[in-house]
Amino acid sequence: MTMQPFTTHTGLVAPLDRVNVDTDQIIPKQFLKTIKRTGLREGLFYDWRKRKDGSQDPDFFLNQPRYKHASILLTRDNFGCGSSREHAPWALLDQGFRSVIAPSFADIFYNNCFQNGILPVVLKADEVQALFKSASKEGCQLTVDLAAQTVTAPDGTKYRFDIDPFRKDCLYKGLDAIGLSLQHATAIAAYEKRRLSDAPWLFTDLARQ
Protein backbone atom coordinates (compact mmCIF):
# COMPACT_ATOMS: atom_id res chain seq x y z
CA MET A 1 0.00 0.00 0.00
CA THR A 2 1.25 3.46 -0.82
CA MET A 3 0.57 6.57 1.22
CA GLN A 4 0.99 10.26 0.58
CA PRO A 5 4.72 11.08 0.53
CA PHE A 6 6.08 13.68 2.92
CA THR A 7 8.69 16.00 1.45
CA THR A 8 8.29 19.63 2.55
CA HIS A 9 5.14 20.84 4.23
CA THR A 10 4.17 24.39 5.17
CA GLY A 11 1.02 24.66 7.22
CA LEU A 12 -0.92 26.33 9.98
CA VAL A 13 0.17 25.16 13.42
CA ALA A 14 -2.28 24.29 16.20
CA PRO A 15 -1.00 24.21 19.80
CA LEU A 16 -2.13 21.51 22.25
CA ASP A 17 -0.44 22.52 25.48
CA ARG A 18 -0.80 19.25 27.39
CA VAL A 19 1.62 16.52 28.46
CA ASN A 20 0.99 12.76 28.41
CA VAL A 21 -1.81 12.92 25.84
CA ASP A 22 -2.83 9.27 25.54
CA THR A 23 -4.41 7.51 22.60
CA ASP A 24 -7.76 7.19 24.39
CA GLN A 25 -7.94 10.99 24.39
CA ILE A 26 -6.76 11.22 20.80
CA ILE A 27 -9.48 8.79 19.66
CA PRO A 28 -11.77 7.31 22.38
CA LYS A 29 -12.59 3.60 22.37
CA GLN A 30 -16.14 3.99 21.02
CA PHE A 31 -14.67 5.07 17.68
CA LEU A 32 -12.55 1.93 17.24
CA LYS A 33 -15.30 -0.20 15.69
CA THR A 34 -14.31 0.69 12.14
CA ILE A 35 -11.26 -0.46 10.19
CA LYS A 36 -11.66 2.41 7.73
CA ARG A 37 -9.11 5.21 7.92
CA THR A 38 -11.61 7.90 7.01
CA GLY A 39 -14.38 9.54 9.02
CA LEU A 40 -12.44 9.44 12.27
CA ARG A 41 -12.02 13.19 12.57
CA GLU A 42 -15.37 13.31 14.40
CA GLY A 43 -13.83 11.32 17.24
CA LEU A 44 -10.51 13.18 17.42
CA PHE A 45 -10.06 14.54 20.96
CA TYR A 46 -13.80 13.95 21.38
CA ASP A 47 -13.91 14.16 25.19
CA TRP A 48 -12.03 17.45 25.17
CA ARG A 49 -14.03 18.97 22.35
CA LYS A 50 -17.34 18.41 24.12
CA ARG A 51 -18.82 19.77 27.32
CA LYS A 52 -20.77 17.54 29.69
CA ASP A 53 -24.02 18.65 28.07
CA GLY A 54 -22.73 17.56 24.65
CA SER A 55 -22.15 21.05 23.29
CA GLN A 56 -18.84 22.09 21.83
CA ASP A 57 -16.26 23.61 24.15
CA PRO A 58 -15.27 26.89 22.48
CA ASP A 59 -11.97 26.95 24.38
CA PHE A 60 -10.68 23.77 22.75
CA PHE A 61 -8.56 24.52 19.71
CA LEU A 62 -10.34 22.21 17.26
CA ASN A 63 -13.54 24.17 17.85
CA GLN A 64 -11.92 27.51 17.04
CA PRO A 65 -12.18 28.85 13.47
CA ARG A 66 -8.56 30.02 13.51
CA TYR A 67 -7.35 26.39 13.64
CA LYS A 68 -9.88 24.95 11.18
CA HIS A 69 -7.26 24.26 8.52
CA ALA A 70 -4.33 23.44 10.82
CA SER A 71 -2.05 20.72 9.47
CA ILE A 72 0.77 20.77 12.05
CA LEU A 73 0.09 19.84 15.68
CA LEU A 74 2.38 21.26 18.35
CA THR A 75 2.24 19.54 21.71
CA ARG A 76 4.20 18.45 24.79
CA ASP A 77 6.04 15.43 26.22
CA ASN A 78 4.99 11.80 25.80
CA PHE A 79 2.36 12.40 23.15
CA GLY A 80 0.52 9.25 22.06
CA CYS A 81 1.07 7.21 25.23
CA GLY A 82 -1.41 4.53 26.32
CA SER A 83 -2.77 1.75 24.11
CA SER A 84 -1.30 0.96 20.71
CA ARG A 85 -4.40 1.79 18.64
CA GLU A 86 -3.49 2.75 15.08
CA HIS A 87 -6.74 4.69 14.90
CA ALA A 88 -4.91 7.54 16.66
CA PRO A 89 -2.75 8.54 13.68
CA TRP A 90 -5.68 7.73 11.38
CA ALA A 91 -7.83 10.30 13.19
CA LEU A 92 -5.09 12.93 13.12
CA LEU A 93 -4.53 12.37 9.41
CA ASP A 94 -8.27 12.49 8.69
CA GLN A 95 -8.38 15.85 10.45
CA GLY A 96 -5.64 17.08 8.13
CA PHE A 97 -2.53 16.86 10.32
CA ARG A 98 0.62 15.87 8.39
CA SER A 99 3.12 16.47 11.19
CA VAL A 100 3.18 16.41 15.00
CA ILE A 101 5.92 18.26 16.88
CA ALA A 102 6.74 17.41 20.50
CA PRO A 103 9.70 16.91 22.85
CA SER A 104 8.94 13.17 23.01
CA PHE A 105 6.49 10.54 21.80
CA ALA A 106 5.33 7.13 22.96
CA ASP A 107 7.23 4.54 20.92
CA ILE A 108 4.29 2.68 19.34
CA PHE A 109 2.46 5.85 18.37
CA TYR A 110 5.70 7.23 16.93
CA ASN A 111 6.12 4.12 14.76
CA ASN A 112 2.47 4.16 13.67
CA CYS A 113 2.82 7.72 12.41
CA PHE A 114 5.41 6.67 9.85
CA GLN A 115 3.13 3.89 8.61
CA ASN A 116 0.39 6.42 7.91
CA GLY A 117 2.16 9.36 6.29
CA ILE A 118 2.52 11.54 9.38
CA LEU A 119 5.93 12.95 10.32
CA PRO A 120 6.50 12.99 14.10
CA VAL A 121 9.19 15.56 14.89
CA VAL A 122 11.14 15.46 18.13
CA LEU A 123 12.61 18.80 19.20
CA LYS A 124 14.17 19.95 22.45
CA ALA A 125 11.79 21.20 25.13
CA ASP A 126 13.07 24.78 24.90
CA GLU A 127 12.66 24.71 21.11
CA VAL A 128 9.09 23.50 21.45
CA GLN A 129 8.47 26.26 23.99
CA ALA A 130 9.74 28.85 21.50
CA LEU A 131 7.38 27.46 18.87
CA PHE A 132 4.48 27.69 21.33
CA LYS A 133 5.20 31.40 21.66
CA SER A 134 5.12 31.75 17.88
CA ALA A 135 1.92 29.71 17.66
CA SER A 136 0.15 32.10 20.01
CA LYS A 137 -0.07 34.53 17.10
CA GLU A 138 -3.01 33.95 14.81
CA GLY A 139 -2.15 32.49 11.42
CA CYS A 140 1.23 31.12 12.52
CA GLN A 141 2.69 28.75 9.94
CA LEU A 142 5.67 26.43 10.17
CA THR A 143 7.63 24.71 7.43
CA VAL A 144 8.70 21.11 8.04
CA ASP A 145 11.37 19.92 5.62
CA LEU A 146 11.99 16.18 5.77
CA ALA A 147 14.99 16.19 3.44
CA ALA A 148 16.77 18.91 5.42
CA GLN A 149 15.34 17.63 8.73
CA THR A 150 14.38 21.12 9.84
CA VAL A 151 11.40 23.02 11.20
CA THR A 152 11.38 26.67 10.20
CA ALA A 153 9.58 29.23 12.37
CA PRO A 154 7.92 32.40 11.03
CA ASP A 155 10.97 34.48 11.98
CA GLY A 156 13.25 32.22 9.93
CA THR A 157 14.72 30.31 12.86
CA LYS A 158 15.46 26.72 11.91
CA TYR A 159 15.28 23.82 14.34
CA ARG A 160 16.93 20.58 13.31
CA PHE A 161 15.53 17.15 14.18
CA ASP A 162 16.94 13.65 13.94
CA ILE A 163 15.24 10.78 12.15
CA ASP A 164 16.13 7.20 11.30
CA PRO A 165 17.38 7.12 7.67
CA PHE A 166 15.21 4.13 6.75
CA ARG A 167 12.03 5.74 8.10
CA LYS A 168 12.96 8.99 6.41
CA ASP A 169 13.37 7.29 3.04
CA CYS A 170 10.07 5.40 3.33
CA LEU A 171 8.10 8.49 4.32
CA TYR A 172 9.76 10.57 1.61
CA LYS A 173 8.74 7.98 -0.99
CA GLY A 174 5.29 7.33 0.51
CA LEU A 175 5.92 3.68 1.34
CA ASP A 176 4.41 1.81 4.27
CA ALA A 177 5.20 -1.85 5.08
CA ILE A 178 2.94 -3.16 2.31
CA GLY A 179 4.35 -0.68 -0.18
CA LEU A 180 7.86 -1.85 0.65
CA SER A 181 6.85 -5.46 0.02
CA LEU A 182 5.28 -4.58 -3.32
CA GLN A 183 8.60 -3.19 -4.48
CA HIS A 184 9.70 -6.83 -4.62
CA ALA A 185 6.57 -8.04 -6.41
CA THR A 186 8.54 -9.55 -9.30
CA ALA A 187 10.79 -11.55 -6.98
CA ILE A 188 7.80 -12.68 -4.91
CA ALA A 189 5.93 -13.84 -8.02
CA ALA A 190 9.02 -15.72 -9.23
CA TYR A 191 9.36 -17.46 -5.87
CA GLU A 192 5.67 -18.47 -5.88
CA LYS A 193 6.00 -19.90 -9.38
CA ARG A 194 9.14 -21.83 -8.43
CA ARG A 195 7.56 -23.08 -5.23
CA LEU A 196 4.50 -24.31 -7.13
CA SER A 197 6.79 -26.28 -9.42
CA ASP A 198 8.96 -27.70 -6.64
CA ALA A 199 6.16 -28.63 -4.21
CA PRO A 200 2.81 -28.74 -6.06
CA TRP A 201 1.19 -30.79 -3.28
CA LEU A 202 1.30 -27.73 -1.03
CA PHE A 203 -1.08 -25.92 -3.39
CA THR A 204 -3.64 -28.73 -3.91
CA ASP A 205 -6.12 -27.43 -1.34
CA LEU A 206 -5.82 -23.91 -2.72
CA ALA A 207 -6.66 -25.13 -6.21
CA ARG A 208 -9.84 -26.77 -4.93
CA GLN A 209 -11.13 -23.59 -3.32
C-alpha positions in Angstrom: 0.0 0.0 0.0 1.2 3.5 -0.8 0.6 6.6 1.2 1.0 10.3 0.6 4.7 11.1 0.5 6.1 13.7 2.9 8.7 16.0 1.5 8.3 19.6 2.6 5.1 20.8 4.2 4.2 24.4 5.2 1.0 24.7 7.2 -0.9 26.3 10.0 0.2 25.2 13.4 -2.3 24.3 16.2 -1.0 24.2 19.8 -2.1 21.5 22.2 -0.4 22.5 25.5 -0.8 19.3 27.4 1.6 16.5 28.5 1.0 12.8 28.4 -1.8 12.9 25.8 -2.8 9.3 25.5 -4.4 7.5 22.6 -7.8 7.2 24.4 -7.9 11.0 24.4 -6.8 11.2 20.8 -9.5 8.8 19.7 -11.8 7.3 22.4 -12.6 3.6 22.4 -16.1 4.0 21.0 -14.7 5.1 17.7 -12.5 1.9 17.2 -15.3 -0.2 15.7 -14.3 0.7 12.1 -11.3 -0.5 10.2 -11.7 2.4 7.7 -9.1 5.2 7.9 -11.6 7.9 7.0 -14.4 9.5 9.0 -12.4 9.4 12.3 -12.0 13.2 12.6 -15.4 13.3 14.4 -13.8 11.3 17.2 -10.5 13.2 17.4 -10.1 14.5 21.0 -13.8 13.9 21.4 -13.9 14.2 25.2 -12.0 17.4 25.2 -14.0 19.0 22.3 -17.3 18.4 24.1 -18.8 19.8 27.3 -20.8 17.5 29.7 -24.0 18.7 28.1 -22.7 17.6 24.6 -22.2 21.1 23.3 -18.8 22.1 21.8 -16.3 23.6 24.1 -15.3 26.9 22.5 -12.0 26.9 24.4 -10.7 23.8 22.7 -8.6 24.5 19.7 -10.3 22.2 17.3 -13.5 24.2 17.9 -11.9 27.5 17.0 -12.2 28.8 13.5 -8.6 30.0 13.5 -7.4 26.4 13.6 -9.9 24.9 11.2 -7.3 24.3 8.5 -4.3 23.4 10.8 -2.0 20.7 9.5 0.8 20.8 12.0 0.1 19.8 15.7 2.4 21.3 18.3 2.2 19.5 21.7 4.2 18.4 24.8 6.0 15.4 26.2 5.0 11.8 25.8 2.4 12.4 23.2 0.5 9.2 22.1 1.1 7.2 25.2 -1.4 4.5 26.3 -2.8 1.8 24.1 -1.3 1.0 20.7 -4.4 1.8 18.6 -3.5 2.7 15.1 -6.7 4.7 14.9 -4.9 7.5 16.7 -2.7 8.5 13.7 -5.7 7.7 11.4 -7.8 10.3 13.2 -5.1 12.9 13.1 -4.5 12.4 9.4 -8.3 12.5 8.7 -8.4 15.9 10.5 -5.6 17.1 8.1 -2.5 16.9 10.3 0.6 15.9 8.4 3.1 16.5 11.2 3.2 16.4 15.0 5.9 18.3 16.9 6.7 17.4 20.5 9.7 16.9 22.9 8.9 13.2 23.0 6.5 10.5 21.8 5.3 7.1 23.0 7.2 4.5 20.9 4.3 2.7 19.3 2.5 5.9 18.4 5.7 7.2 16.9 6.1 4.1 14.8 2.5 4.2 13.7 2.8 7.7 12.4 5.4 6.7 9.9 3.1 3.9 8.6 0.4 6.4 7.9 2.2 9.4 6.3 2.5 11.5 9.4 5.9 12.9 10.3 6.5 13.0 14.1 9.2 15.6 14.9 11.1 15.5 18.1 12.6 18.8 19.2 14.2 20.0 22.5 11.8 21.2 25.1 13.1 24.8 24.9 12.7 24.7 21.1 9.1 23.5 21.4 8.5 26.3 24.0 9.7 28.8 21.5 7.4 27.5 18.9 4.5 27.7 21.3 5.2 31.4 21.7 5.1 31.7 17.9 1.9 29.7 17.7 0.1 32.1 20.0 -0.1 34.5 17.1 -3.0 33.9 14.8 -2.1 32.5 11.4 1.2 31.1 12.5 2.7 28.7 9.9 5.7 26.4 10.2 7.6 24.7 7.4 8.7 21.1 8.0 11.4 19.9 5.6 12.0 16.2 5.8 15.0 16.2 3.4 16.8 18.9 5.4 15.3 17.6 8.7 14.4 21.1 9.8 11.4 23.0 11.2 11.4 26.7 10.2 9.6 29.2 12.4 7.9 32.4 11.0 11.0 34.5 12.0 13.2 32.2 9.9 14.7 30.3 12.9 15.5 26.7 11.9 15.3 23.8 14.3 16.9 20.6 13.3 15.5 17.2 14.2 16.9 13.6 13.9 15.2 10.8 12.1 16.1 7.2 11.3 17.4 7.1 7.7 15.2 4.1 6.7 12.0 5.7 8.1 13.0 9.0 6.4 13.4 7.3 3.0 10.1 5.4 3.3 8.1 8.5 4.3 9.8 10.6 1.6 8.7 8.0 -1.0 5.3 7.3 0.5 5.9 3.7 1.3 4.4 1.8 4.3 5.2 -1.9 5.1 2.9 -3.2 2.3 4.4 -0.7 -0.2 7.9 -1.8 0.7 6.9 -5.5 0.0 5.3 -4.6 -3.3 8.6 -3.2 -4.5 9.7 -6.8 -4.6 6.6 -8.0 -6.4 8.5 -9.6 -9.3 10.8 -11.5 -7.0 7.8 -12.7 -4.9 5.9 -13.8 -8.0 9.0 -15.7 -9.2 9.4 -17.5 -5.9 5.7 -18.5 -5.9 6.0 -19.9 -9.4 9.1 -21.8 -8.4 7.6 -23.1 -5.2 4.5 -24.3 -7.1 6.8 -26.3 -9.4 9.0 -27.7 -6.6 6.2 -28.6 -4.2 2.8 -28.7 -6.1 1.2 -30.8 -3.3 1.3 -27.7 -1.0 -1.1 -25.9 -3.4 -3.6 -28.7 -3.9 -6.1 -27.4 -1.3 -5.8 -23.9 -2.7 -6.7 -25.1 -6.2 -9.8 -26.8 -4.9 -11.1 -23.6 -3.3 
